[in-house]
Amino acid sequence: MAIRMKPADRREEILDAAVRTAAAVGFSRMTRDDIARTSGCTPGLVSARLGTMERLRNEVMRRAVREEVLAVIAEGIALRHPHALKAPDDLRKRAAATLLRTA
């Protein structure tokens, strides 16, 4: 029998999977299906826990900034995402440097 997780715990697990997905496939390219596959749930549960894709992307970028996921922040800067642009200056510089290393 599967153990049910508390909604808040499942939300955090899905959000963690969303950040990993954004780093792997790209912040702008990630889909609910990608996140669901990574987290082992359904796309409907992703929506239920994280809402619209706009809200989900905002949550992902906030988490990426907090956890210093440079690839996601760099893409957010390129897309002019408000949460990426509000990141501390040194973090934005480190994220931008990752683009220079891959160019």
C-alpha positions as CSV (number, residue, x, y, z in Angstrom):
1,M,0.0,0.0,0.0
2,A,1.3,3.4,-1.0
3,I,1.8,6.0,1.7
4,R,0.0,9.3,1.1
5,M,2.1,12.4,1.6
6,K,0.9,15.5,3.2
7,P,-0.1,18.1,0.5
8,A,2.6,20.5,1.6
9,D,5.3,17.8,1.5
10,R,4.2,16.6,-1.9
11,R,4.2,20.2,-3.1
12,E,7.8,20.7,-2.0
13,E,8.8,17.4,-3.7
14,I,7.1,18.5,-6.9
15,L,8.8,21.9,-6.7
16,D,12.2,20.3,-6.2
17,A,11.5,18.1,-9.3
18,A,10.5,21.2,-11.2
19,V,13.8,23.0,-10.4
20,R,15.7,19.9,-11.5
21,T,13.6,19.7,-14.7
22,A,14.2,23.4,-15.4
23,A,18.0,22.9,-15.1
24,A,17.9,19.8,-17.3
25,V,15.6,20.8,-20.1
26,G,15.5,24.6,-19.8
27,F,13.3,26.9,-17.7
28,S,11.3,28.1,-20.7
29,R,11.0,24.5,-22.2
30,M,9.8,22.6,-19.1
31,T,6.3,21.3,-19.2
32,R,3.9,19.8,-16.6
33,D,4.5,16.4,-18.2
34,D,8.3,16.8,-17.7
35,I,7.8,17.8,-14.1
36,A,5.3,15.0,-13.5
37,R,7.8,12.4,-14.9
38,T,10.6,13.7,-12.8
39,S,8.5,13.8,-9.6
40,G,6.7,10.5,-10.3
41,C,3.2,12.0,-10.2
42,T,0.5,13.1,-12.7
43,P,0.4,16.4,-14.6
44,G,-2.9,17.0,-12.8
45,L,-1.2,16.8,-9.4
46,V,1.5,19.2,-10.6
47,S,-1.3,21.7,-11.5
48,A,-3.1,21.0,-8.2
49,R,0.0,21.7,-6.1
50,L,1.6,24.5,-8.1
51,G,-1.1,26.1,-10.2
52,T,-0.8,27.7,-13.6
53,M,2.4,27.5,-15.5
54,E,3.0,31.2,-14.8
55,R,2.7,30.6,-11.1
56,L,4.8,27.4,-11.3
57,R,7.6,29.2,-13.2
58,N,7.6,32.0,-10.6
59,E,8.0,29.4,-7.8
60,V,10.7,27.6,-9.7
61,M,12.7,30.8,-10.3
62,R,12.3,31.8,-6.6
63,R,13.6,28.4,-5.6
64,A,16.4,28.5,-8.1
65,V,17.6,31.9,-6.8
66,R,17.4,30.7,-3.2
67,E,19.3,27.5,-4.0
68,E,21.6,29.2,-6.5
69,V,20.8,27.0,-9.5
70,L,22.9,29.0,-11.9
71,A,21.7,27.6,-15.2
72,V,18.1,28.4,-14.3
73,I,18.9,31.8,-13.1
74,A,21.0,32.5,-16.2
75,E,18.0,31.6,-18.4
76,G,15.8,33.7,-16.2
77,I,18.1,36.7,-16.7
78,A,18.1,36.2,-20.5
79,L,14.3,36.0,-20.4
80,R,14.1,39.1,-18.1
81,H,12.2,37.1,-15.5
82,P,11.5,39.5,-12.6
83,H,12.7,37.0,-9.9
84,A,16.0,36.4,-11.7
85,L,16.5,40.1,-12.1
86,K,16.0,40.6,-8.4
87,A,18.6,38.1,-7.4
88,P,21.7,39.5,-5.6
89,D,24.2,41.1,-8.0
90,D,27.0,38.5,-7.2
91,L,24.5,35.6,-8.0
92,R,23.5,37.2,-11.3
93,K,27.1,37.6,-12.2
94,R,27.9,34.0,-11.4
95,A,24.9,32.9,-13.4
96,A,25.8,35.0,-16.4
97,A,29.4,33.6,-16.2
98,T,28.0,30.1,-16.8
99,L,26.7,31.4,-20.2
100,L,30.1,32.6,-21.2
101,R,31.7,29.3,-20.3
102,T,29.2,27.4,-22.5
103,A,29.4,29.8,-25.5
